[in-house]
Amino acid sequence: MAGLTIALVVAVARNGVIGRDNGLAWHCSGDLKRFKALTMGTTLLMGRRTWDSIGRPLPGRRTLVLTRDPAFRIEGAETVHDWAEALSAATGDRLMVVGGAEIYALALPHADRIHLTEVEAEPEGDVRFPPFDRALFREVLREEHPAGPRDDYPYAFVDLERRR
Ligand SMILES: NC(=O)c1ccc[n+]([C@@H]2O[C@H](COP(=O)([O-])OP(=O)(O)OC[C@H]3O[C@@H](n4cnc5c(N)ncnc54)[C@H](OP(=O)(O)O)[C@@H]3O)[C@@H](O)[C@H]2O)c1
């Protein structure tokens, strides 16, 4: 769709881990706040397993859930069955791709922006962010934060924009 920006939003540890046991591998309230600020009012695209892990629609956002199951229906979200259907269902000027690993892999070749939270840790995990060529992107923001009472590890907000 012309004029649609594809943005990935992901929190990733130094070792590439993004999740464990269909949940997150850390507590980071700073990251959750940023996620909310970035996504409020937008359309989200998430995989069915990420949908299961959140378990409810996120207020103030439209949710598209990608699944191969044609019969899958959920209250408070819409289902889509491939990348093209996700694009045509997207409304507004941005589609926020919010994971997990399978959906990031699908979206990375199309990503205009990546909003990373780099978590300064090497946790155990069973899901990793897919490898991608960082040289294709330009770092336009880096904001470092220390660990705190509600943030297990130091972290940095890093925005990448695809070089044109
Ligand atoms: N750190 C972060 O920022 C972050 C963000 C999001 C998620 N996560 C973590 O990531 C983990 C989940 O990631 P995941 O990779 O296991 O699962 P996922 O990407 O959330 O969902 C995978 C599911 O999406 C559907 N799917 C995948 N590719 C498809 C395609 N080409 N066409 C149609 N449907 C497709 C399938 O659903 P069906 O099986 O229904 O067909 C598949 O089982 C959890 O641990 C979660 O907490 C972390």
The ligand as an SDF file (V2000), in Angstrom:
LIG
                    3D

 48 52  0  0  0  0  0  0  0  0999 V2000
   10.7990   -8.9120   23.0210 N   0  0  0  0  0  0  0  0  0  0  0  0
    9.8290   -8.4950   22.2230 C   0  0  0  0  0  0  0  0  0  0  0  0
    9.7900   -7.3210   21.8210 O   0  0  0  0  0  0  0  0  0  0  0  0
    8.7460   -9.4520   21.7970 C   0  0  0  0  0  0  0  0  0  0  0  0
    7.6770   -9.0010   21.0040 C   0  0  0  0  0  0  0  0  0  0  0  0
    6.6990   -9.9280   20.6230 C   0  0  0  0  0  0  0  0  0  0  0  0
    6.8020  -11.2480   21.0220 C   0  0  0  0  0  0  0  0  0  0  0  0
    7.8430  -11.6320   21.7890 N   0  0  0  0  0  0  0  0  0  0  0  0
    7.9890  -13.0370   22.2040 C   0  0  0  0  0  0  0  0  0  0  0  0
    8.1030  -13.8530   21.0380 O   0  0  0  0  0  0  0  0  0  0  0  0
    7.5640  -15.1400   21.3180 C   0  0  0  0  0  0  0  0  0  0  0  0
    6.5450  -15.5130   20.2600 C   0  0  0  0  0  0  0  0  0  0  0  0
    7.1780  -15.5010   18.9750 O   0  0  0  0  0  0  0  0  0  0  0  0
    7.0470  -16.7240   17.9460 P   0  0  0  0  0  0  0  0  0  0  0  0
    8.0280  -16.4970   16.8350 O   0  0  0  0  0  0  0  0  0  0  0  0
    7.1120  -18.0100   18.7230 O   0  0  0  0  0  0  0  0  0  0  0  0
    5.5380  -16.6210   17.4460 O   0  0  0  0  0  0  0  0  0  0  0  0
    4.7420  -15.4320   16.6830 P   0  0  0  0  0  0  0  0  0  0  0  0
    5.6130  -14.8820   15.5900 O   0  0  0  0  0  0  0  0  0  0  0  0
    4.1520  -14.5040   17.6670 O   0  0  0  0  0  0  0  0  0  0  0  0
    3.5230  -16.2540   16.0730 O   0  0  0  0  0  0  0  0  0  0  0  0
    3.7490  -17.3540   15.2400 C   0  0  0  0  0  0  0  0  0  0  0  0
    2.4380  -17.7360   14.5780 C   0  0  0  0  0  0  0  0  0  0  0  0
    2.0900  -16.7570   13.6020 O   0  0  0  0  0  0  0  0  0  0  0  0
    1.4410  -17.3990   12.5030 C   0  0  0  0  0  0  0  0  0  0  0  0
    2.2700  -17.2220   11.3100 N   0  0  0  0  0  0  0  0  0  0  0  0
    3.6280  -17.1630   11.2240 C   0  0  0  0  0  0  0  0  0  0  0  0
    4.0190  -16.9840    9.9460 N   0  0  0  0  0  0  0  0  0  0  0  0
    2.8830  -16.9360    9.1990 C   0  0  0  0  0  0  0  0  0  0  0  0
    2.6250  -16.7550    7.8090 C   0  0  0  0  0  0  0  0  0  0  0  0
    3.6410  -16.6120    6.9230 N   0  0  0  0  0  0  0  0  0  0  0  0
    1.3550  -16.7450    7.3900 N   0  0  0  0  0  0  0  0  0  0  0  0
    0.3240  -16.8970    8.2710 C   0  0  0  0  0  0  0  0  0  0  0  0
    0.5040  -17.0640    9.6150 N   0  0  0  0  0  0  0  0  0  0  0  0
    1.7700  -17.0840   10.0630 C   0  0  0  0  0  0  0  0  0  0  0  0
    1.2980  -18.8670   12.8860 C   0  0  0  0  0  0  0  0  0  0  0  0
    0.0670  -18.9530   13.5920 O   0  0  0  0  0  0  0  0  0  0  0  0
   -0.8450  -20.2900   13.5910 P   0  0  0  0  0  0  0  0  0  0  0  0
   -0.0130  -21.3250   14.3340 O   0  0  0  0  0  0  0  0  0  0  0  0
   -2.0850  -19.8750   14.3170 O   0  0  0  0  0  0  0  0  0  0  0  0
   -1.0850  -20.6450   12.1620 O   0  0  0  0  0  0  0  0  0  0  0  0
    2.4720  -19.0540   13.8420 C   0  0  0  0  0  0  0  0  0  0  0  0
    2.3100  -20.1640   14.7210 O   0  0  0  0  0  0  0  0  0  0  0  0
    7.0050  -15.0550   22.7400 C   0  0  0  0  0  0  0  0  0  0  0  0
    7.9810  -15.5190   23.6710 O   0  0  0  0  0  0  0  0  0  0  0  0
    6.7860  -13.5730   22.9330 C   0  0  0  0  0  0  0  0  0  0  0  0
    6.8070  -13.1850   24.2990 O   0  0  0  0  0  0  0  0  0  0  0  0
    8.8090  -10.7720   22.1820 C   0  0  0  0  0  0  0  0  0  0  0  0
  1  2  1  0
  2  3  2  0
  2  4  1  0
  4  5  1  0
  4 48  2  0
  5  6  2  0
  6  7  1  0
  7  8  2  0
  8  9  1  0
  8 48  1  0
  9 10  1  0
  9 46  1  0
 10 11  1  0
 11 12  1  0
 11 44  1  0
 12 13  1  0
 13 14  1  0
 14 15  2  0
 14 16  1  0
 14 17  1  0
 17 18  1  0
 18 19  2  0
 18 20  1  0
 18 21  1  0
 21 22  1  0
 22 23  1  0
 23 24  1  0
 23 42  1  0
 24 25  1  0
 25 26  1  0
 25 36  1  0
 26 27  1  0
 26 35  1  0
 27 28  2  0
 28 29  1  0
 29 30  1  0
 29 35  2  0
 30 31  1  0
 30 32  2  0
 32 33  1  0
 33 34  2  0
 34 35  1  0
 36 37  1  0
 36 42  1  0
 37 38  1  0
 38 39  2  0
 38 40  1  0
 38 41  1  0
 42 43  1  0
 44 45  1  0
 44 46  1  0
 46 47  1  0
M  CHG  2   8   1  16  -1
M  END
$$$$
